[in-house]
Every structure is written in structure tokens, then in C-alpha cells.
Amino acid sequence: MGDIHWAREAGVAIITVDSPEVKNGLTPEMGRRLAAVCDEIDADETIGAAVVRGAEGTFCSGADRRRWNPGADQAEDSTYREFSAIYNAFRRVGSLAVPTIAAVRGAAVGAGINLMLATDLRVVATDARILAGFLRIGIHPGGGFFTIAGRTAGREATSAMGLFSEELDGAAAERTGMAWKALPDAEVEDFALELARRPAADPSLAREAVRSFRTELGASGMDWDAAVHFERATQMWSQRRRSEA
């Protein structure tokens, strides 16, 4: 039921979210696998950059709803740990030892937008659909969404997406600063790889540079890790409330 796999091209790791029957929705198992893939990449010091993409032209549609049961007790140990695996995977991508790029085609929705924002840079299709969508389905944002969106797109766009369920296309994502470049769909992955090859030519330098980049441009306001926990309790409340409506 879905997988995360990776391959290398020269010094670039290409990470693929592969669950196309649900538009690459994430399961807890996929979250744990993604974290393990990040460990493998970090351990290979010949890798100097990573590209995150989705299989078959869609980035990630969020959590796999076949596994999502908002009526369950969200604080029950196994349920809490299952969804922690997905949130922890975002943080693990965000702490990869190499510069990271999201190659976003199709949709990045809910948890998918968090995965996109976990990377250092985003290249998006002009016609991509970028949607937080949490309030639209009656739940509070999770994964530290407000923190990681705010530090890229700024307050106004984060408000539009997170509070008012506005959807962005790739061109709008570029205008807000959420993405570096919006391109025709067929060009997205090639351009992301082209960018990634530059730091990958010198993996040791790339790893030092990205460490400095993240340290010097760290959180203003709430730290991402703290934001994940800050949002979590309210999100659990909102899921229970939704199930009882």
C-alpha cells in the first residue's frame, strides 16, 4: 500500500513518493520508510543534494484517507504514533544533510504541502494545485503548517491558504515566494535535477553550506519542531469534533 523509494543520479538522490492509486497519499508506513530513506542518504557522503517528487505526475495528495479515521481517539497510543510517523517524516526531510528540492507536479494538498515545504527549494508546475485544505475538511492544520508556510510564503499567503482555504497554482506560488520557479509540467523534474547537480558536484561543501543556510535563516517566531506539537492537540480535537458532527 504505497512506498517510498530512491535512486541516485551522480551525486543526487531522487526520492519518489509512490502510491499513485491515491495520488501519492501518505500512510504511516510510508512516513517511516521516508525517514529511513533519509538516514540512508545522510550515511552516503558521496550524495550532495536530493530531489523529492511524486510518481506519475502528482506530488502528494496528503494523508491516505483509507487509513484516516477521524472518529478514532487521536490520543490513543497506536493512533497517535501512526500519525506521528508522518509528521516526523516531514521533519526528517527538513533535516536531511544535503540541500533539497521539491519537484511539484499535479497536486500538493494537506500533508503534501507540508512535505513540499519541508525542502529547501521548490520548483513547481505552472498548473500545479497547491492547497492546504485543512479547514475545508473540518480539521485544524497540522505538521507545523503555519510555521513552515509562513517562513516561505509570508503572512498574507499563509493566511489565505491556512485560514481561508485559498488554492494556489504554480505561478501564484512563485509570486508569493513559496516556489523558486514555475515551469511547464514537463520541464519541472529536469530543471530540479539540473539545479540539484550543482551542489552535488561537491558533496562535502554542499553539506556544510546547507547546514549554515538553515542555521542562519532559522525560525523567527515559533520553531518548526515546537509548532508541530503546538498544532497537534488542536488538530486532534478538531478530528474528534468532525466525527461527532
VENTA-V286237 format. One record per pair of residues at least 4 apart in sequence whose C-alpha atoms are under 6 Angstrom apart, sorted by the first residue. I is the first residue (numbers start at 1). J is the second residue. D is the distance in whole Angstrom. If there is no record, write none. Layout:
i:j:d
I:J:D
I:J:D
This chain:
i:j:d
2:18:6
2:19:4
3:18:5
3:30:6
4:16:6
4:17:5
4:18:6
4:34:6
5:15:6
5:16:5
6:14:5
6:15:4
6:16:6
7:13:6
7:14:5
8:12:5
8:13:4
8:14:6
11:47:4
11:48:6
11:200:5
12:47:6
12:49:5
12:50:5
12:200:6
13:50:4
14:50:6
14:51:5
15:52:5
16:53:5
16:54:5
17:54:5
17:55:6
18:24:6
18:55:5
19:24:4
20:24:5
23:61:6
24:60:5
24:61:6
25:60:6
25:61:5
25:62:5
25:63:5
25:64:4
26:30:6
26:63:5
26:64:5
27:64:6
28:82:5
28:85:5
28:86:5
30:34:6
31:85:5
31:86:4
31:89:5
32:85:6
35:89:5
35:92:6
42:97:6
46:203:6
47:203:6
48:98:5
48:200:4
48:203:4
48:206:6
49:98:5
49:99:5
49:100:6
49:196:6
49:200:5
50:100:5
51:100:6
51:101:5
51:102:6
52:102:5
53:59:6
53:103:5
54:58:5
54:59:4
57:105:6
57:106:6
58:105:5
58:106:4
58:107:6
59:104:5
59:105:5
59:107:6
59:108:6
60:108:5
60:112:5
61:108:6
61:109:5
61:112:6
62:109:5
62:110:5
62:111:4
62:112:4
63:111:6
70:239:5
70:240:6
70:243:6
71:240:6
71:243:5
74:79:6
74:80:6
74:236:5
75:80:5
76:80:6
84:88:6
87:143:5
90:115:6
90:118:6
94:118:5
94:119:6
97:207:6
98:207:5
99:210:6
100:119:5
100:120:5
101:119:6
101:120:6
101:121:5
101:122:5
102:116:6
102:122:5
103:123:5
103:124:6
103:189:6
104:124:5
105:125:5
105:128:6
106:128:5
107:128:6
107:129:5
107:130:6
108:112:5
108:113:5
108:130:5
109:113:5
109:130:6
109:131:5
109:132:6
110:132:5
110:133:6
122:179:5
122:180:6
123:179:6
123:180:6
123:181:5
124:170:5
124:182:5
125:170:5
125:182:5
125:183:5
125:184:5
125:185:5
126:170:4
126:171:5
126:182:5
126:183:5
126:184:6
127:169:6
127:170:6
128:169:5
128:170:5
129:169:5
130:167:6
130:168:5
131:167:5
132:161:6
133:165:5
134:139:5
134:140:6
134:141:5
135:139:5
139:238:5
139:239:6
140:235:5
140:238:6
142:231:6
143:228:5
144:224:6
144:227:5
144:228:4
145:149:6
146:150:6
149:153:6
149:158:6
150:154:4
150:155:5
150:158:6
152:178:5
153:157:6
153:176:5
153:177:5
153:178:5
155:159:6
158:162:6
159:163:5
160:164:5
160:166:5
161:165:5
161:166:5
168:172:6
170:182:5
171:182:6
173:178:5
173:179:5
174:178:6
174:179:5
174:180:6
174:181:6
199:206:5
212:216:6
213:217:6
214:218:6
219:223:5
